[in-house]
Amino acid sequence: MSTLPAEAQYLSDSGIVVANPSPELGDYSLTSRRAALRLTVPWEMAHSRWFRPALEQLSTLLTLPPNWDSYGGRPTAQGCAEQAISFLARALPAGVAPPWVVPLGDGGLQLEWHRGGIDVEVALSPDDGQHLYLADSAAGVEWEGALDDEGLSRFQGVIDRLAAA
């Protein structure tokens, strides 16, 4: 266990130490038996509505063993966890509700929001890359494709409604 002061760390439900040695900088590190993630994020992001819940869910996924789903599911790839934090940092303002973070059988993960008539799923896969599914029942729009500039633009188009929901 770390020698950081008690107020600078917490144990996630999955038993991973999440340390914040310099709260004024938003400097975080996650450590588990299989993965270590070090994040330095702006203070505003570290105190956003979505940051801590997403971090805790990611820390849980980083502890999944091989065959976690009894169908040969691979452990969550550290690179996909890093991609998830990077995507969230780029794409989410502070007031957006946290995503559900769910594992994928190929070692990837998916970020999901189902709020206010909007369904958004961002899949981050070590095998298949980054994909976005978006359904907006109020606008009658459904879209699926790569999380490229067009996909990110479509995601940004519903962000304000995710924050309000």
N, C-alpha and C positions, 0 to 999 in steps of 0.2 A: 504494500500500500504506500501511497505517496506520503511525503512528510509535509505537505501543504497544510496550512491551518484548516480546521474543520469547516469554517464558513466559505472556504475557497473551493470546496469539492463536494460532490454528492455521489451516492451510489445509485445508479439507475435500477429499475426493477429487475433488470437482467443481470445485475451484479457487476456491471462495468463501471469503472471509476471515470467520472466526468469531472475534470479539474478545470478551474478557472483561476490560474495563478495571478493574473493581472486584470481584474474586472474593468478597470478604466479603459483598457485596450480591447476588451472583448476577446481575449486570448483563451481558447479552449483546447483541451486535448481529451480524446477518448482512448482508453486502453482496455483491451480484453486479452484473453489468452492467445487469440489468433490474429488480432489486428490492432493497429495503433493509428489513430487519426489525429492530426494536429491542425487546428483551425485558428486562424487569426482573423477576426471579423470586426467590422466597425461596432462600436458600443450600441448604436441604434439598432443594428440587426440582432445583436445578442439579447436585446430587450424587446424584440418584436413579438407579436402574438404567436407566431408560428415557430420561432427558433427552438426553444427548449423542448416542446412536444415532438418536433421532428427529430431533434438530436437524440432524444430518449428512444424513439422508435427505431432509429438507425442503429443505436447501440445494441438494442435487442436483436436486430437482424444479424449483426456481426458475430453473434454467438451461436448461430444455427449450425448444427453438425451436418456432416454429409448424410444424405438420405433423410433429411428432416421431415419430408412429406410422405415417406414410405414409397415414393415412386422414383427414387434416385436423385432427388433434389440436391443441387450443389450448394455449399455454403455461400452466403452473400459475398460477392467480390468487393474487396476494399475499394477498388477503382470505381465501382458503381455507387458506393456510398459517397465517395468524394465528388463524383459527377452530380449526385443528388443535391449535396450542399451547394455546389457551384451554381447549379441551375436555380435553386431556391434563392440564393443570394442575388443573382442577376435579375430574376423575374418577379420576385414578390416584394411589395411594399409591406411595411410593418404591421398594418392592420388586417391583413388577410388571415383567414382561419388556417390553422395548420392542416397539412394533408394527412391522409392515412398513408402510411408507408407499409407496403406489403411485399413479401418476398416473391421472386419468380424462380421457377425450377432450374433455370440455367445459371443461377448465381446472380442474377440481376435483381432489380427491385422496381416497384411501381409506386408513383405518387398519385393519390386520388383525392378528388374533391367531388362531393355530391351534395350540392346546396342550392337552394333557391331556383330550382329548375335547370341548373347547370350541372353537367357531368363532365369532368375533366380527368383524363388518365394519361400520365406521362410514364412511359416504360423506358427504363435504362437497362439495357442488356449487354453483357460482354460478348454475346454472339451476334445479336441483331441490331445493335446500335440504339439510337434514341428515337422514340416515336410518340406521337400525340394523338389522342382521341378526344374529341370535343363535341358535346351535344348541348344545344341551348334550346329548350322546349319553347320558351317565350318567343324567340326569333325564328323558330322552325329550322334551325341550322344543325347539321351534323357533318363533321369533318374528321378525316383520319389521314395521317401522313407523317412524314419525317419531322423531327423537331429541328428544322432548319430556320432560316429567316422568315419564311412564310408561316411555318408552324408557330414560331415564337410570337409573330405578329397577331395571329389568331388567338393565342393564349392571352396576350396582353389586352385583347379586345374584351375579355370577360373578367379581367382582374378586379375592376371596380365593383362588379356585381358579386364577386366572391367575398370581397371585403365587407360588403353591406349585408350579406346573407347571414 
